[in-house]
Amino acid sequence: MRGGSRDNEEMSLLEFSNEAMMRREAVAERLRQLADQLERHNDLEFDLEGIRYTVDVPDQIKLEVEFELDDDESSLEIEMTW
Protein backbone atom coordinates (compact mmCIF):
# COMPACT_ATOMS: atom_id res chain seq x y z
CA MET A 1 0.00 0.00 0.00
CA ARG A 2 1.42 3.33 -0.96
CA GLY A 3 0.61 6.74 0.38
CA GLY A 4 1.70 10.27 -0.30
CA SER A 5 1.20 12.41 -3.35
CA ARG A 6 2.89 12.16 -6.71
CA ASP A 7 3.26 14.99 -9.21
CA ASN A 8 0.26 15.14 -11.58
CA GLU A 9 -1.06 11.76 -10.43
CA GLU A 10 -4.03 10.88 -8.28
CA MET A 11 -3.31 9.00 -5.08
CA SER A 12 -4.61 5.43 -4.99
CA LEU A 13 -6.93 4.39 -2.19
CA LEU A 14 -5.24 1.00 -2.15
CA GLU A 15 -2.43 -0.51 -4.16
CA PHE A 16 -1.47 -4.17 -3.99
CA SER A 17 1.67 -5.47 -5.64
CA ASN A 18 3.17 -8.93 -5.39
CA GLU A 19 6.26 -10.16 -7.18
CA ALA A 20 7.70 -13.65 -6.72
CA MET A 21 9.82 -16.13 -8.61
CA MET A 22 7.59 -19.14 -9.34
CA ARG A 23 7.58 -22.22 -11.53
CA ARG A 24 5.71 -21.85 -14.82
CA GLU A 25 3.00 -24.27 -13.65
CA ALA A 26 2.39 -22.24 -10.47
CA VAL A 27 2.03 -19.06 -12.53
CA ALA A 28 -0.51 -20.80 -14.77
CA GLU A 29 -2.47 -21.90 -11.69
CA ARG A 30 -2.52 -18.34 -10.29
CA LEU A 31 -3.79 -16.99 -13.62
CA ARG A 32 -6.52 -19.69 -13.63
CA GLN A 33 -7.56 -18.63 -10.11
CA LEU A 34 -7.89 -15.00 -11.22
CA ALA A 35 -9.84 -16.04 -14.33
CA ASP A 36 -12.19 -18.20 -12.23
CA GLN A 37 -12.85 -15.31 -9.84
CA LEU A 38 -13.74 -13.03 -12.74
CA GLU A 39 -15.94 -15.58 -14.48
CA ARG A 40 -17.77 -17.08 -11.51
CA HIS A 41 -17.91 -14.34 -8.92
CA ASN A 42 -17.58 -11.07 -10.90
CA ASP A 43 -14.97 -9.88 -8.43
CA LEU A 44 -11.34 -10.29 -7.40
CA GLU A 45 -10.06 -11.04 -3.91
CA PHE A 46 -6.71 -10.01 -2.47
CA ASP A 47 -5.18 -10.53 0.96
CA LEU A 48 -3.06 -7.67 2.24
CA GLU A 49 -1.54 -7.68 5.72
CA GLY A 50 -4.12 -10.20 6.95
CA ILE A 51 -7.11 -8.31 5.55
CA ARG A 52 -9.15 -9.70 2.65
CA TYR A 53 -10.22 -7.16 0.04
CA THR A 54 -12.94 -7.89 -2.52
CA VAL A 55 -13.06 -5.71 -5.62
CA ASP A 56 -16.19 -5.74 -7.79
CA VAL A 57 -15.45 -5.94 -11.51
CA PRO A 58 -17.98 -4.58 -14.03
CA ASP A 59 -19.17 -6.54 -17.06
CA GLN A 60 -17.04 -4.49 -19.46
CA ILE A 61 -13.33 -3.97 -18.77
CA LYS A 62 -10.32 -2.89 -20.82
CA LEU A 63 -7.69 -5.61 -21.32
CA GLU A 64 -4.16 -4.75 -22.40
CA VAL A 65 -1.61 -7.47 -23.19
CA GLU A 66 1.97 -6.45 -23.84
CA PHE A 67 4.82 -8.77 -24.84
CA GLU A 68 8.42 -7.60 -24.93
CA LEU A 69 11.42 -9.58 -26.16
CA ASP A 70 14.91 -8.34 -25.34
CA ASP A 71 18.36 -9.91 -25.57
CA ASP A 72 18.56 -10.63 -21.85
CA GLU A 73 14.91 -10.89 -20.77
CA SER A 74 11.38 -11.31 -22.08
CA SER A 75 8.19 -10.09 -20.40
CA LEU A 76 4.44 -10.47 -20.69
CA GLU A 77 2.29 -7.88 -18.96
CA ILE A 78 -1.46 -8.29 -18.56
CA GLU A 79 -3.40 -5.26 -17.37
CA MET A 80 -7.13 -4.88 -16.78
CA THR A 81 -8.68 -1.48 -16.10
CA TRP A 82 -12.21 -0.25 -15.47
JODAUR-V586179 format. One record per run of one state. SS is the DSSP state (H for helix, E for strand, - for the rest). FROM is the first residue (numbers start at 1). LEN is the number of residues. If there is no record, write none. Layout:
SS_FROM_LEN ; SS_FROM_LEN
//
This chain:
-_1_5 ; E_6_1 ; -_7_2 ; E_9_1 ; -_10_14 ; H_24_18 ; -_42_1 ; E_43_6 ; -_49_2 ; E_51_6 ; -_57_5 ; E_62_8 ; -_70_4 ; E_74_8 ; -_82_1
//
